[in-house]
């Protein structure tokens, strides 16, 4: 298979979760890569230089420099590409967690307005929007734009103004000390400590899981929790299932239909009009190789090393049937990435979304939790100087445009908080030391 000279070559089996994760990451970061699927022991020996498909050295990554990595993690691949730099400062005006539309917007406006800005992302830029093949209802792009391209443009714009981006980093909950909070950042290889005067959390949501037997086993081997933009070209001639009834599911179905022989869009709702934009519904209905199945869901996953068959059920009639497929993309529901908030004692609603501003004031249990004389700013959490923006925030509108707006708005409130010098009037937040991993004990926690 011919590959560009400047691409990373990935050799592996279709059922390899690690290979899927590496492909998806490189796609999301717009890195040049070439996927060489190994279908036999002979191919594994001749192409990848390993003993067979069950060789633990797979997947193998070959870099343009000639470097070879065997069975690497995404972190190792990123490190080899030079994408794991350390922070350049010891202290920052604002630390932003999550590089989806809200986090990227906050980083752009904070940096452009003179704040020293650190943006921390545990995977790749773009969030859920980054996995969308095409976003068509975002202002200024009449022909639409892919989530990857939109995220890359935002990243470049934020970095142009001086924002620092750390990808593949996990923020570790730490005691909140107003004005100068220690932040511990884990990249899987080392722990880095920095100090931030304020924080914006734009950690977003993840798609809900199916809660079915075998779900973990088939992840990355036929079952995917994204809109399929990185896997679409591999579905040629296949029957693909997309689960969900929102815009992300509709765009995924349309994109996959360009490659797959047939796409079945499956939704639990009785109608797509409940959660999907009308223009998408019209396109789905007029795409000949897309089948829309409503009021139904997947009840079983079957296969060996790969997903082979799924069982479906109509929720009204109770009728069940099997369908052969190796491609299921889950694009429904949302679970907020907010466990960090619970660890820090930040108030959330019943769904786990962060309460901010007026919603926080209205919450009866929060009447005594606010330490300052003023009311919290619109996007401020129950801890002064800690803001939430985008999908993780209670009451937010789950759209790219609104997330971008909230990211910009959060920076306005960060400025007010820092300018008023309120940090000294707010008490430190108690912290449970048991939350801290043992490997950072030497850093003083």
N, C-alpha and C positions, 0 to 999 in steps of 0.2 A: 504494500500500500504506500503510495507516494505521499510524503508529508513535507510541508515547508521546512526549510533548514533552520528557521528561528523558532520552531515549535517544540514544546515538551511532548515527547512520545510516551504514551501510557499503554502498557501491555497488561492485559488481564482478562479474566472470564466475565461473562455477562452477569453472573450471579455474585460478583465481588462487591460487597458494600464499600470497602475502602476505595475501590476503583471508581464507584459512583460518586463518593464524596469528593475525591480529587477532581473528577470531571466537572462536577457541579461548582466547586469552588473556583476552578480556573475559568469556567464560563462566566461566573458572576463577577470575576475580577477582570474580564476581557483579556485574559492572557492567551497567547497562541498555544494551542495544544492539538494533538492528534491522537485519537483513540483507536487502538488496534485490538480488536476483540479476538481472543484465542478460543478456538472451538474444539481443539483436539490436543492430545499430548504431543503430537508431532509438531504442531504449530507452536506450542509452548517451548519446545526444545529448539526449533529452528529460528524463531523470531525473538523470543525473550531470553534464550540461553538458560532455561531452567529444565528440571527433569520431567515436568508434566503439569497438568492443570491443577493438581492438588499440592504442588510445591509451595511451601510456606513463604517463599521469597516473592511470590506474586502479591499484588501487582508490582511491575517494574516500571520505573520512570527514567527515561533517558533525556538529559538536558542538552541544549545546543552546544554547551561547553564540553560535552563528552562525559560529564559526571553521571553516574548510574546510582539510583536509589532503589533498594529492594524492600518491598512491603512497607513503604513510608506512610507516615501520618500526613494529614493536610498541613500541620505545623512544620514538619520537616521539609515538605515541598516549598512552603512559603519561605522558610528560612534560607533554603538554597537559592531562591529567587531574590533574596535580599529584602524581603518585605517585613521583617521583624525588628525594626529599629527601636532603640530605647528613647524615652522622652528626653528632650533637650534641656528641660528646665526642672528645677526642684519644686517650684510653686507655680500655680496657674490661677487666673481670676475665676475661670469656670471650667469644670470638667463635665463633658456631655457623654452620656452612656447610650449607645445605640445609634447606628449610622443608617437608619431608614430615612424617609423623607423629612420627618420632624427633626431628627438629630442632625442631618446634613444642613438643613435650613438654619438651625440654631448655631451650628459651627460657622456657617458663612456669615451670618449677621454679627455674631460675637466678634469674630476675627476682624471683619471689615470695620467694626466700630472701636477697634483698639484694645479689646480684651485679650489677654493671653489665654489661648483656648486649646484644650486637649479633648479630642473625640475618640472614645474607646468603643470598639465594636468586637463582639465575640465571634463573629463569622466573617461575612463579606458585606460591603456597603450595599445599601438598597432595601434591606428588610424584606418583607413580603412583596413589596412593589418590585424589588429587584428580580424576582422570578417571573414577572409578568412578561409575556411575549410582546404585548402592545398595550399601551395606555392611550386611549383616544379621546378621553373627556377631560384632559388637563389643558388649561389655558395656554395658548401660544403654539400648540402643535396640532394644526388642523389635519395633518396626515397621520398623527399618532407618533409615538416613540416607545421603544422598548424600555422596560424597567431597568435593564442593565445600562443602556446608554444614558438614560436620565440620571441614574445614580452616579455614573462616571463623570458626567458633566458637572453635577453638583459637587462631587468630591474635588475635581480639579479647581473649581471656582473657590471653594472654601480654602483649599491649600494655597491658592494664589495669594490670599489675604493673610496667610500665616498660621492658619489652623493646623495643628499636628494631629495626624490620624494614626491610631494603633489598631490594626486588625488582628483577629484571632486572639483577642485578649478578653479575659473574664474579670469583671470587677468583683472584689471580695468585700463583703459588708464590713464596715469599720465604725468605731465610735464616732458620733457626730459631735464635733467641737466647733461651735459657731465661729465663722471667720477663717479658720485654718483647719480644715478637716483632713486627716491623713487618709489617703486612698491607696489601696493595695491592688495591684493589677497583675494577673496571672496569665502567662502565655503558654503554660504547659511545660515550660523549660526552666523558667525562673520567676521570681516574684520581684516586682518593682514597686517602690514606695514613692508617692508624690503627695503634695499638699494642694488643696483647692479651696478657694474662698467661697465658692458657691457651686451648685450642681444642677444639671438639667437631665432628667431621666426620660429618655425616649425609647424605651426598650420594647415597645410594640406588643404584638400578640403572635401566637403560633397557631397553626391549624389544629383543630381538635382531632384526636385519635379515634379510631373506630371501636376500640375496646373489644377486639375479637381475638380468639385464640390464634396463635401463629403470627400475630402482627409484628412483633419484634423480629421474628425469624425472616420474614419476607421484606423487611425494610431494605431498600436499596437493591432488592432482587425481585422486582416486579411491583413493589408498593412504594409510592413516593409521596411525601408531604410537601408538594409545591405545584406550581403551574406548568411544569414540564418543559420549560424553555431549553434546558440543557440536555434533555433526553429526546426531544422531538425527532431529530434526524435518525435516531436509532429505531423508531417505530414503523419504518417503511413497510407497507404491506400487512400490517398487524391490525387487530381489533383492540382499540384502546378504550378504557373507561375513565371518565372524569366525574368525581363525586362532589357535588355542590350546586348551589342555586344562585350564587352571587356573581358579580362582575368578573372576579378573578377566575371563576370556573368557566364562565362563558368565553372569556378571552383565551383560556387554555384550550378549550374545545376547538375554537376556530383555528388556533395555531397548529394544534396537533393534526387537524383535518388536512393540512397541507402535505402531510407525510403519510399518515396512517391510511389503511384501506377503509376503515370505519371507526367512528368515534361515537360512543354512547355517553351522553350527558345524563347522569342519574341524580335526581334530587328527591329529598324527603318531602318537599313542599308539594302542594297540589297544583301550583302554578309557578312559572318562572317570574311572573310579573311582581311577585311579592318583594323580591330583593334584587332583581336584575334590571338594568337600564333597557328601555324599549328598543334602542337601536341595536343592541346586542341580540335581543330576542329575535328581531327580524332577520338578522344575518344568520343566526343559527337555523332558523326555519327554512331559509333559502339555500343552505349549504347541503348538497345532495348526500354526502357521506356522513352527516351527523344525524344521529337518532336521539330524540329527547324522551326520556322515561321519567315521569313524575310519580310522586306518592310512593316511592320505592327506596329500598336501601340494601346494602350488602350485609349478609348475615354470616358468611363463612368464607375463609380463605384456604385453599387447598393447593398442594404442590409438593415438590421435593426440595432440591437446592434453590429452585426458582418457583415463583408463583405460577400456577398452571390453570387453575379454575377458581371461579368465585360463585357463590350461591347468592341469589337475589330474591327479595320478597316484596310483593305488593302489600302495602300497609293497610289497604282497605279490604281487599279480598282475601288476603292471607296466602295467596298463591305463591309458590316458590319455583325457581328454575335455575339451572346451572348455565354458566357461560365460560367458554375457554378464553383465557387471556393471560398475557404476561406483563400487562401494563395497566396499572391502576394509579391514578393521581388524585390525592385527597385535597380538596380546596374548599372545605366548608367549616363554618364556625370559627370561633377565636377564643383562645385561652391567654389571658394577659401574662406577660413575662414580668411578674411583680413579686416573686418570692423574696427578692432583696428588700422590698418595702416591708414585708412582714417581719423580716429579720431585724430591721431597724426600728420597728414599732410605728411605722407610718400608717395612717388610717386608710383602709380600703373599703370599698363597698362589698356587698355580698358576693358579687361575681369576681372579686379579686382586683378590680380596677381601682386606681388611686383617686381618692377624693381630693379635690382642690378648690380653693376660693370659696364661692357662695355655697357650693355643695358641702364643703367641709363645715362651714358655719351652720348650715341647716341640720347637720348630723348631730343628734342629741348627745351621743356619747363623746362628742368632741368639744363640748362647751368648756371643759376645764383643761383641755390639752394644748391650747394655744398660749404661748408664754408672753407675747408682745401686746402692747396697748392697741395697736391698729389691728384691723381685720386682715386675714391673709389675702395676698394678691390673687388675681383670677386663676393663675396656673400654679400657685404655690401650694405645697403639700402641708401636712400638719407639722413639719419641721421648717422653721424659717430659713430661707435661703436655698431650700431644696425644691425644685420645680419639676413638674411632669408635663409632657407634651406628646400629642399624637395618640395613637390607638390605645396605649396603656392607661390613659387618663379616663376616669369615669365621665360619661356624658359626651365624649368626643364623637365626631362624625367620621366614620371609617372611610375616608377618601384621601387620596394623595394631596389634593389641593388644601384641604383643611389641616392636614398634618404639617404641610409646609408653612401655612399661616401660623399655626400654634408654635412651631419652632422659632419663627421670627418674633412672635409676641413674647415668648418666654425670655428672650434676650432683653427686651424692654424692661421686664420686671427684675431681671438680674441687675441691670444698671441701677434701678431704683434702690434695690436692696443694698448694693455695695455703696452707693452714694450717700445713703442715710446713715451708714455706719452702725447698723443695728446688731451686728454680730455679737458685740460685747454684752448686750442686754438679754440675750437668749441663753438659757442654761444648756449645758452639754446633755446629750441623750444617753441614758444608760445603755450598756451593751453587754450582750451575752458572749463571754469569751469562748464558749463551746462551739460557736459558729465558725471560729477561725481555724483553718487547716493547720495541722501540727507543723507542717514544713515552713510556716512563716513565724513560728514562735520566736525565732531569733531576731525578728525585726522589732520586738518590743511590745507586742500585744499579749 
